[in-house]
């Protein structure tokens, strides 16, 4: 599974941790629960701690809230918005 896959399936993971080779979309990654002693789970062997699932969800919510209004503003602008302003 890639990091892109893990991010796309965040709702399938409990509040665990994302482990990945690195922070690129095609990096090998897993979403898993850390052991009580803080060690990495077996499914994350050779992967590094990247981010908690809870924080990843929050980052996506913030990004979507920021992105949507910008896209709506672009659609509501008139075609000559930048060219027709009084100077």
OpenMM code with the backbone's topology and positions (N, CA, C; nanometers):
from openmm import Vec3, app, unit

residues = "UNK UNK UNK UNK UNK UNK UNK UNK UNK UNK UNK UNK UNK UNK UNK UNK UNK UNK UNK UNK UNK UNK UNK UNK UNK UNK UNK UNK UNK UNK UNK UNK UNK UNK UNK UNK UNK UNK UNK UNK UNK UNK UNK UNK UNK UNK UNK UNK UNK UNK UNK UNK UNK UNK UNK UNK UNK UNK UNK UNK UNK UNK UNK UNK UNK UNK UNK UNK UNK UNK UNK UNK UNK UNK UNK UNK UNK UNK UNK UNK UNK UNK UNK UNK UNK UNK UNK".split()
positions = [
    Vec3(0.0852, -0.1164, 0.0000),
    Vec3(0.0000, 0.0000, 0.0000),
    Vec3(0.0907, 0.1240, 0.0000),
    Vec3(0.0506, 0.2247, -0.0728),
    Vec3(0.1275, 0.3486, -0.0773),
    Vec3(0.0708, 0.4505, 0.0212),
    Vec3(0.1455, 0.5559, 0.0435),
    Vec3(0.0974, 0.6629, 0.1314),
    Vec3(-0.0299, 0.7236, 0.0745),
    Vec3(-0.0361, 0.7371, -0.0565),
    Vec3(-0.1582, 0.7886, -0.1214),
    Vec3(-0.2775, 0.6981, -0.0871),
    Vec3(-0.2580, 0.5664, -0.0905),
    Vec3(-0.3656, 0.4720, -0.0565),
    Vec3(-0.4092, 0.4873, 0.0887),
    Vec3(-0.3121, 0.4993, 0.1776),
    Vec3(-0.3439, 0.5143, 0.3204),
    Vec3(-0.4259, 0.6409, 0.3423),
    Vec3(-0.3853, 0.7511, 0.2819),
    Vec3(-0.4573, 0.8773, 0.2971),
    Vec3(-0.5995, 0.8651, 0.2413),
    Vec3(-0.6139, 0.7985, 0.1291),
    Vec3(-0.7463, 0.7821, 0.0680),
    Vec3(-0.8377, 0.6963, 0.1545),
    Vec3(-0.7797, 0.6112, 0.2375),
    Vec3(-0.8595, 0.5189, 0.3191),
    Vec3(-0.8528, 0.5517, 0.4682),
    Vec3(-0.8276, 0.6757, 0.5044),
    Vec3(-0.8134, 0.7134, 0.6456),
    Vec3(-0.9326, 0.6719, 0.7304),
    Vec3(-1.0528, 0.6753, 0.6744),
    Vec3(-1.1719, 0.6405, 0.7518),
    Vec3(-1.1728, 0.4942, 0.7931),
    Vec3(-1.0928, 0.4127, 0.7288),
    Vec3(-1.0873, 0.2702, 0.7632),
    Vec3(-0.9966, 0.2428, 0.8832),
    Vec3(-0.9162, 0.3406, 0.9201),
    Vec3(-0.8224, 0.3214, 1.0306),
    Vec3(-0.8772, 0.3810, 1.1584),
    Vec3(-0.8568, 0.3088, 1.2680),
    Vec3(-0.8898, 0.3655, 1.3978),
    Vec3(-0.7884, 0.4751, 1.4248),
    Vec3(-0.7991, 0.5375, 1.5381),
    Vec3(-0.7010, 0.6407, 1.5704),
    Vec3(-0.5660, 0.5765, 1.5956),
    Vec3(-0.4965, 0.5470, 1.4888),
    Vec3(-0.3645, 0.4865, 1.4953),
    Vec3(-0.2600, 0.5829, 1.4447),
    Vec3(-0.1607, 0.5267, 1.3811),
    Vec3(-0.0470, 0.6032, 1.3319),
    Vec3(-0.0183, 0.5630, 1.1885),
    Vec3(0.0274, 0.6581, 1.1106),
    Vec3(0.0707, 0.6287, 0.9747),
    Vec3(0.2219, 0.6123, 0.9781),
    Vec3(0.2683, 0.5012, 0.9261),
    Vec3(0.4105, 0.4735, 0.9123),
    Vec3(0.4403, 0.4681, 0.7634),
    Vec3(0.5521, 0.5259, 0.7220),
    Vec3(0.5855, 0.5280, 0.5795),
    Vec3(0.7364, 0.5296, 0.5598),
    Vec3(0.7779, 0.4914, 0.4387),
    Vec3(0.9204, 0.4985, 0.4032),
    Vec3(0.9669, 0.6435, 0.4034),
    Vec3(0.8846, 0.7307, 0.3473),
    Vec3(0.9115, 0.8741, 0.3425),
    Vec3(0.7777, 0.9442, 0.3157),
    Vec3(0.7784, 1.0735, 0.3018),
    Vec3(0.6539, 1.1497, 0.2869),
    Vec3(0.6211, 1.1802, 0.1410),
    Vec3(0.6339, 1.0820, 0.0540),
    Vec3(0.5949, 1.1003, -0.0860),
    Vec3(0.4738, 1.0130, -0.1151),
    Vec3(0.3886, 1.0515, -0.2074),
    Vec3(0.2649, 0.9767, -0.2345),
    Vec3(0.2853, 0.8299, -0.2706),
    Vec3(0.3970, 0.7968, -0.3330),
    Vec3(0.4186, 0.6592, -0.3775),
    Vec3(0.5006, 0.5754, -0.2793),
    Vec3(0.5359, 0.6324, -0.1655),
    Vec3(0.6128, 0.5592, -0.0647),
    Vec3(0.5286, 0.4474, -0.0048),
    Vec3(0.5931, 0.3379, 0.0292),
    Vec3(0.5239, 0.2277, 0.0970),
    Vec3(0.4805, 0.2771, 0.2339),
    Vec3(0.3556, 0.2457, 0.2742),
    Vec3(0.3028, 0.2969, 0.4013),
    Vec3(0.1960, 0.2039, 0.4567),
    Vec3(0.1709, 0.2172, 0.5871),
    Vec3(0.0627, 0.1450, 0.6541),
    Vec3(0.0024, 0.2351, 0.7606),
    Vec3(-0.1215, 0.2076, 0.7941),
    Vec3(-0.1860, 0.2694, 0.9087),
    Vec3(-0.1995, 0.1616, 1.0136),
    Vec3(-0.1479, 0.1833, 1.1336),
    Vec3(-0.1482, 0.0792, 1.2355),
    Vec3(-0.1482, 0.1411, 1.3746),
    Vec3(-0.1778, 0.0578, 1.4729),
    Vec3(-0.1764, 0.0984, 1.6134),
    Vec3(-0.0386, 0.0689, 1.6713),
    Vec3(0.0204, 0.1683, 1.7374),
    Vec3(0.1495, 0.1465, 1.8029),
    Vec3(0.1310, 0.0544, 1.9226),
    Vec3(0.2337, -0.0197, 1.9540),
    Vec3(0.2306, -0.1077, 2.0711),
    Vec3(0.2272, -0.0224, 2.1988),
    Vec3(0.1810, -0.0814, 2.3069),
    Vec3(0.1702, -0.0106, 2.4343),
    Vec3(0.3059, 0.0454, 2.4787),
    Vec3(0.4128, -0.0242, 2.4449),
    Vec3(0.5460, 0.0229, 2.4842),
    Vec3(0.6033, 0.1262, 2.3872),
    Vec3(0.5233, 0.1655, 2.2861),
    Vec3(0.5665, 0.2674, 2.1915),
    Vec3(0.6426, 0.2140, 2.0716),
    Vec3(0.6626, 0.0842, 2.0677),
    Vec3(0.7364, 0.0280, 1.9542),
    Vec3(0.6455, 0.0167, 1.8316),
    Vec3(0.7070, 0.0102, 1.7164),
    Vec3(0.6315, -0.0001, 1.5909),
    Vec3(0.5643, -0.1364, 1.5797),
    Vec3(0.4463, -0.1418, 1.5220),
    Vec3(0.3794, -0.2698, 1.5015),
    Vec3(0.4512, -0.3530, 1.3943),
    Vec3(0.4242, -0.4811, 1.3919),
    Vec3(0.4898, -0.5705, 1.2958),
    Vec3(0.4667, -0.5267, 1.1514),
    Vec3(0.3486, -0.4735, 1.1226),
    Vec3(0.3176, -0.4328, 0.9852),
    Vec3(0.3990, -0.3119, 0.9407),
    Vec3(0.4633, -0.2449, 1.0366),
    Vec3(0.5391, -0.1241, 1.0039),
    Vec3(0.6903, -0.1450, 1.0127),
    Vec3(0.7336, -0.2691, 1.0135),
    Vec3(0.8768, -0.2963, 1.0199),
    Vec3(0.9442, -0.2318, 0.8993),
    Vec3(1.0517, -0.1646, 0.9222),
    Vec3(1.1329, -0.0920, 0.8231),
    Vec3(1.0685, 0.0393, 0.7776),
    Vec3(0.9544, 0.0767, 0.8373),
    Vec3(0.8912, 0.2050, 0.8053),
    Vec3(0.9102, 0.2990, 0.9230),
    Vec3(0.9037, 0.4296, 0.8973),
    Vec3(0.9216, 0.5287, 1.0022),
    Vec3(0.7871, 0.5907, 1.0396),
    Vec3(0.7803, 0.6381, 1.1637),
    Vec3(0.6631, 0.7122, 1.2093),
    Vec3(0.6469, 0.8335, 1.1192),
    Vec3(0.5244, 0.8578, 1.0716),
    Vec3(0.5004, 0.9756, 0.9892),
    Vec3(0.4047, 1.0720, 1.0575),
    Vec3(0.2840, 1.0219, 1.0915),
    Vec3(0.1825, 1.1110, 1.1460),
    Vec3(0.0707, 1.0286, 1.2083),
    Vec3(0.0091, 1.0819, 1.3106),
    Vec3(-0.1064, 1.0144, 1.3703),
    Vec3(-0.2265, 1.0295, 1.2765),
    Vec3(-0.3078, 0.9271, 1.2688),
    Vec3(-0.4258, 0.9285, 1.1820),
    Vec3(-0.5160, 1.0465, 1.2160),
    Vec3(-0.5338, 1.0744, 1.3428),
    Vec3(-0.6180, 1.1858, 1.3876),
    Vec3(-0.5691, 1.3185, 1.3304),
    Vec3(-0.4388, 1.3393, 1.3318),
    Vec3(-0.3822, 1.4631, 1.2791),
    Vec3(-0.3921, 1.4692, 1.1270),
    Vec3(-0.3791, 1.3553, 1.0621),
    Vec3(-0.3939, 1.3516, 0.9162),
    Vec3(-0.5367, 1.3896, 0.8779),
    Vec3(-0.6335, 1.3367, 0.9502),
    Vec3(-0.7742, 1.3715, 0.9233),
    Vec3(-0.7972, 1.5221, 0.9422),
    Vec3(-0.7428, 1.5753, 1.0501),
    Vec3(-0.7591, 1.7183, 1.0781),
    Vec3(-0.6942, 1.8042, 0.9686),
    Vec3(-0.5764, 1.7648, 0.9235),
    Vec3(-0.5081, 1.8397, 0.8172),
    Vec3(-0.5906, 1.8395, 0.6891),
    Vec3(-0.6522, 1.7283, 0.6567),
    Vec3(-0.7355, 1.7198, 0.5366),
    Vec3(-0.8597, 1.8070, 0.5514),
    Vec3(-0.9206, 1.8067, 0.6691),
    Vec3(-1.0382, 1.8925, 0.6921),
    Vec3(-1.0029, 2.0401, 0.6733),
    Vec3(-0.8905, 2.0813, 0.7281),
    Vec3(-0.8479, 2.2211, 0.7159),
    Vec3(-0.8190, 2.2536, 0.5695),
    Vec3(-0.7507, 2.1652, 0.5013),
    Vec3(-0.7186, 2.1872, 0.3596),
    Vec3(-0.8458, 2.1996, 0.2765),
    Vec3(-0.9419, 2.1109, 0.3020),
    Vec3(-1.0681, 2.1179, 0.2262),
    Vec3(-1.1438, 2.2468, 0.2562),
    Vec3(-1.1462, 2.2890, 0.3816),
    Vec3(-1.2160, 2.4128, 0.4181),
    Vec3(-1.1499, 2.5334, 0.3517),
    Vec3(-1.0193, 2.5313, 0.3413),
    Vec3(-0.9471, 2.6410, 0.2775),
    Vec3(-0.9644, 2.6365, 0.1260),
    Vec3(-0.9595, 2.5187, 0.0698),
    Vec3(-0.9622, 2.5028, -0.0756),
    Vec3(-1.0992, 2.5315, -0.1350),
    Vec3(-1.2059, 2.4838, -0.0735),
    Vec3(-1.3399, 2.4995, -0.1286),
    Vec3(-1.3782, 2.6465, -0.1479),
    Vec3(-1.3631, 2.7312, -0.0470),
    Vec3(-1.3990, 2.8721, -0.0701),
    Vec3(-1.3173, 2.9356, -0.1828),
    Vec3(-1.1917, 2.8997, -0.1962),
    Vec3(-1.1102, 2.9550, -0.3055),
    Vec3(-1.1663, 2.9130, -0.4401),
    Vec3(-1.2076, 2.7869, -0.4532),
    Vec3(-1.2631, 2.7387, -0.5795),
    Vec3(-1.3971, 2.8061, -0.6078),
    Vec3(-1.4780, 2.8269, -0.5045),
    Vec3(-1.6064, 2.8935, -0.5233),
    Vec3(-1.5854, 3.0379, -0.5671),
    Vec3(-1.4869, 3.1055, -0.5089),
    Vec3(-1.4582, 3.2427, -0.5478),
    Vec3(-1.4194, 3.2506, -0.6942),
    Vec3(-1.3393, 3.1555, -0.7399),
    Vec3(-1.2973, 3.1564, -0.8795),
    Vec3(-1.4163, 3.1411, -0.9731),
    Vec3(-1.5115, 3.0563, -0.9362),
    Vec3(-1.6282, 3.0334, -1.0209),
    Vec3(-1.7230, 3.1530, -1.0238),
    Vec3(-1.7248, 3.2313, -0.9164),
    Vec3(-1.8192, 3.3425, -0.9107),
    Vec3(-1.7613, 3.4713, -0.9677),
    Vec3(-1.6347, 3.4741, -0.9969),
    Vec3(-1.5746, 3.5930, -1.0581),
    Vec3(-1.6221, 3.6078, -1.2021),
    Vec3(-1.6379, 3.7288, -1.2428),
    Vec3(-1.6712, 3.7501, -1.3834),
    Vec3(-1.5455, 3.7278, -1.4658),
    Vec3(-1.5604, 3.6943, -1.5924),
    Vec3(-1.4430, 3.6682, -1.6759),
    Vec3(-1.3485, 3.7861, -1.6847),
    Vec3(-1.4011, 3.9062, -1.6717),
    Vec3(-1.3123, 4.0226, -1.6856),
    Vec3(-1.2796, 4.0860, -1.5511),
    Vec3(-1.2951, 4.0113, -1.4436),
    Vec3(-1.2741, 4.0641, -1.3094),
    Vec3(-1.1433, 4.1414, -1.2967),
    Vec3(-1.0335, 4.0836, -1.3395),
    Vec3(-0.9051, 4.1489, -1.3228),
    Vec3(-0.8808, 4.2600, -1.4247),
    Vec3(-0.9470, 4.2548, -1.5362),
    Vec3(-0.9217, 4.3530, -1.6413),
    Vec3(-1.0165, 4.4729, -1.6379),
    Vec3(-1.1313, 4.4592, -1.5751),
    Vec3(-1.2327, 4.5628, -1.5792),
    Vec3(-1.2390, 4.6494, -1.4544),
    Vec3(-1.1497, 4.6245, -1.3609),
    Vec3(-1.1516, 4.7040, -1.2384),
    Vec3(-1.1133, 4.8486, -1.2689),
    Vec3(-1.1793, 4.9433, -1.2032),
    Vec3(-1.1384, 5.0828, -1.2209),
    Vec3(-0.9977, 5.1023, -1.1682),
    Vec3(-0.9232, 5.1840, -1.2320),
    Vec3(-0.7840, 5.2084, -1.1898),
    Vec3(-0.7696, 5.3452, -1.1306),
] * unit.nanometer
topology = app.Topology()
chain = topology.addChain("A")
for resn in residues:
    res = topology.addResidue(resn, chain)
    for name in ("N", "CA", "C"):
        topology.addAtom(name, app.Element.getBySymbol(name[0]), res)
